[in-house]
């Protein structure tokens, strides 16, 4: 499986998942997610996927400054509706990493380890996303804006040709290279595109 090499340079996310420990999936319940894991799940790498990964990663750092985040112990709130814009795409990334779902997830073992009813949409929050600890009720609000990361001027005409299915082989390679170059810059300069309050 070949992919852009910068995928392997992106800081990973480590969580404690008590359900995985109980069921013997991961020793001591330690689970690590990489940007590559998220790309595999989504099937592509783009500014939205990169932004979602960064929002989860940096949000969890702020929410758990002195502890490992607890997967399954986090509520996620989105300002927009599930079907609005890219909210559903971003929600899938948050669900993959935090374990939170609205109604489609794991129902739990008895009263424990439930993953449903932990994700909410149309929330009255100031920024794009809020993540909240269930043990302390502490929360952080997170926003993502990649507009400061320049788009190569060649991208627009190439995108038009992509949409009309008129790209030749050389242009396809150029488009994909420029596309991932911008994604790489977004991930590299994450402190310029992520806001946490």
N, C-alpha and C positions, 0 to 999 in steps of 0.2 A: 504494500500500500504506500504510494508516494503522495506527498503533500508538501506545502511550503515549509521550509525548515524553521521559520520563525515560530510555528505552532509549538515547538518543543522548548522554546525559550521563555514562554509565558508562565508567570508564577501560578502555581497550582493552589487549590483550595482543599484544606483538610478539615474534616468534621468527625464528630463522634456520633455514630448511629447505633443506639441501643438495640434496635430491632435486629440489625445485622449481627450484633454480638450474641443475642439470645438464640438466633437461628443458625449461628455458626458460619455466616458468610464471610466475615472479616474478623481477624484476630483483634481482640479488645475493642471491636466496633469501630476501628479507624478506617475511614473511607476517604480517598483522595480523588478529586475531580480535576481534570486538566481542560485547557481550551480545546484540545483535540477531542476529548470526550463529548463536549458540547457540540462541536462541529459534526461529529458522527451522528449524534442524536438528531440534529437539525437537518443534516444532509448537505449543508453548505456553510461557508464562512463569509460573512458580510458585516457591514457596520452595525446592523441591528443585533446580530448574534454576539459580536464583540462587545457592544455596549451592555447587553444583558449580562454577559459573563462578568464584566467589570463592575456592574452595579451590585451583583451578588457578592463578588469577592471583597470589594471595598466596603460595602455595607456591613458584611459580617465582621470585618476587622473592627469597624467602629462600634458595632453592637456587642462584640465579645472582645474587648481590649486586652483582657487578661485570662482568657479561657478559650478552649476549643469549642466552636459552635456545635450545638446539639441538633443534628438532623432529626426532623420530626417534632422539634420543640419550638418551631418558628412559624408565626403567622405572616402572611404576605398580603398586602393591600395595594391595589392598582387604582389610580385616579380615573382611568378611562374604562369604558365597557370592554368586555372580553373580545368582542368582534370589531372593535374600533382600531383602525390603523394596524400597527404591528404589536398591539398589546398581547394577542394570543401567542405570538412567536416568543415574546419576552417572557410571558407566563410559563411557557414550556421549559425554558432554561431555569427559571426560578424553581419550578417543580422538580426538575431533574436533580438539582443540587440540594435544595432544602428539604425535599420530600413532601412539601405542602401541595394539596390539591383542594378543589372546591367540593365536588361530589363524586368524582370518578376514581378516587384513590383507594388505598388499602383501608379496610374498615376496622382493623385492629385485632389484637389478641385479647379477647375479653374487653376490659376497660383500658387496655394499655396499647401504646404504639399506633394509635389511630392517625391516619394522614388526611382524612377527609375533613371538610369544614375548616380548613386552615388557610384558604385562599379566597380573597374577596375582590370584587370589581365595583366600579362606580363609587369608590370611597371618597369621603370628604377629607382629602389630604392636600397639603400645599404643593408637593412635588410629584413626580411620576409614580414613585413606588415608596411604600413604607414596609419595613420588616420589624417585627416585634417579638421579643422573647416571651415565651409562655411562662417561664419560671419567675421572672421579675417584672413583667409588663413593660420593661424599657423598650424604646423603639428609636429608629433613625429613619429619616426621610431622605430619599435619593433621587437625583435627576441626572440625565445623560444628554449631552449636547455635543456632537462631533463637528459642528460647523467650523470650528477653528482649524480643523485638519483639512488642508487644501485638497481639492479634487483636480487631478491632472486635466488640463484643457482638452486632451485627446479623448477623454472618457465620454463626453456628450455625443460626439458624432459616432463613436463606436457603439454606444448604447442604442442609438437610433438604428444602426445597421443590425444590431443584435435583435432588436424587437421586430424588425422586418425580415429577419432571417437571411440577410445578405452579406454577412461576414465571411470573408475567405479564411483559409486555415491560418495564415500569418496574422490576420487581424484578430482571430479568436485567441491566439496565444498572447498577443499584445494586450487585449482586453483583460484576460484573466490575470496577467502579470500586474497590470496597473491597478486592477480591483483589489488584489491581495496586498499590494504595496500600501494602499491607503488603510486597509484593515490593520496591517502591521503597525503603521504609525499611530493609529487610534489606540491600540493595545500598549504601545511603547510610551505614549504620552498620556496615559490614563488620568493623571492628575489634572490635566487641562480639560478633560471632557466629562469628568464626574464631579458632582456637587453633593455633599452630605451635610445634613443639618439635624 
